[in-house]
Amino acid sequence: MIIPLQLRRQLRLKQFLEAHSLKLEILRSGLDECIRLEKSLILRYLIMSTRPRRIHNGFYLQFVLST
């Protein structure tokens, strides 16, 4: 089965965010510096991902900044 490129990107982003949101949950216990580092990694990933879609800029960015 051939998975379209757009779907592969979405799956990769979903897996990335799930892994990092788990880390954020663990680090949220007062380690603000680590949380800022995690956020910057996610933001860098979103910015660097080719042709960011509206959902990246809207929902995912909102998700990152609200954590």
ZAMITOR-910538 format. One record per residue (C-alpha): x, y, z. Coordinates in steps of 0.5 Angstrom, whole numbers, plus 2048, in hexadecimal, padded with zeros to 3 digits. Layout:
XYZ ...
This chain:
800800800 8038077FE 80180C803 801813800 806818802 80181D806 7FE81780A 80681580C 80781C80E 80181C812 803816815 80A818817 80881E81A 80281B81E 807816821 80C81B822 80781F826 80581982A 80C81782C 80D81F82E 807820831 80881A836 80F81D837 80C823839 80782083E 80D81D841 811823841 80B828843 80C82684B 81082D84C 81682C847 814833843 81B83383F 81A82C83C 81382D83A 815834836 81A82F833 81582A831 81183082E 81683382A 81882C827 81182B825 810832822 81783181E 81482A81C 80D82E81A 811834816 81682F813 81182A810 81082B809 80A830807 80683080E 7FF82F80D 7FA834811 7F982E816 80082E818 800836819 7F983681C 7F7830820 7FE82D821 802834823 7FC835828 7FD82E82B 80583082C 80483782F 7FE835833 80282F837 
